[in-house]
Amino acid sequence: MTSIVDIDAQIQELHRKRRELQAKQAERLGRLALAAGLGEFEQTDEELKAAFAEVAARFRPRLAPANSGIEAPSPAKAADHAGTQ
C-alpha cells in the first residue's frame, strides 16, 4: 500500500526532475540563441518572446500528432500568446 507520505515524496522528486530539465533546456536554448547572434543586439523581452513564439509555431505542426485535433497557431497568434505569459 502506498502512503500519502510516499506519494508526497514522489511528487517532490518529480518537481526536482522537472526543475532540472527546465534548467537544462534553458541553458541549451540560451547557448543556441547566443550562437545565432541574439546576444549582439538589444531586444526587449517582448520582442524575444514574439520571435521565439514564431519559431515555436514553425515547429509545432511537426510535433503535434496528425490526428490530435491540435491546430498550430499562426505566427501572429503565437506572438500574441507569448506576450501573455
N, C-alpha and C positions, 0 to 999 in steps of 0.2 A: 504494500500500500504506500502510495506517495503522500507525504505530508505537505502541509502548507509551507512549512519551512523549506522543504526540498524544492518546491515549485518556486518560491521566492529566490532561492539560491540559483536556480536555473535561469530565472528572469534576469537576475543581476549579471550572470555570466554572459547571457545574450546581449545585454546592454553594453557590456565591456567589449565584446567582439564587434558590435555594431560601431561603437566609437572608434575602435582600432581600424576597422575597414574604411570608415569615413575619412580618417586621418590619412590613410594610405592613398585613397582616391584623391583627396585634396592635394597631397604632395605631387602625385602623378600629373594631375591637371595643371598645377602650378608650374611644374617643370616644362610641360608641353607649351603652356602659354608663353613662358619666357623664351623657349626655343623658337617659337613662332614670331617673336619680336614684340609681344604685347607689353613688355616691361620698358620699352623705349619711348612710349608715349604716355601722356597723362590723360587717362579716361576716368570718367566718373563711374561709380559702381553701377548706376542705372544704365549707362552705355554698355558696360561689360555684360550686365545681366541680359540686356536685349540681344547682344551679339551671341552670347552663349545659348540663349533660347533659340535663336535662328539655327545655330549649329545642331542643337538637340533635335529640332524639328526636321532637319535634313536626315538624321539617322533614325528617328523614331519609326518610320514605316518599316525599316528592316528589322527592328526589334520587336514590334507588335506581331503576335501570331496572325496569320491570314484570316482566320475565322473568328477572331476575338471580338469583332464588332467595334474595336477601338479605332477611331479615326485620328490620324495625326493632325495636329493643328497647323494652320498656315503659319509661316514665319511671323506675320504681323500679330496673329493671335498668341503665338508663343512668346513674343516680345512683351505683349500686354500682360500676359500671365506672369512672366518673370518679374515684372515690376511690382507685383502684388505680394511677392513672397519675401 
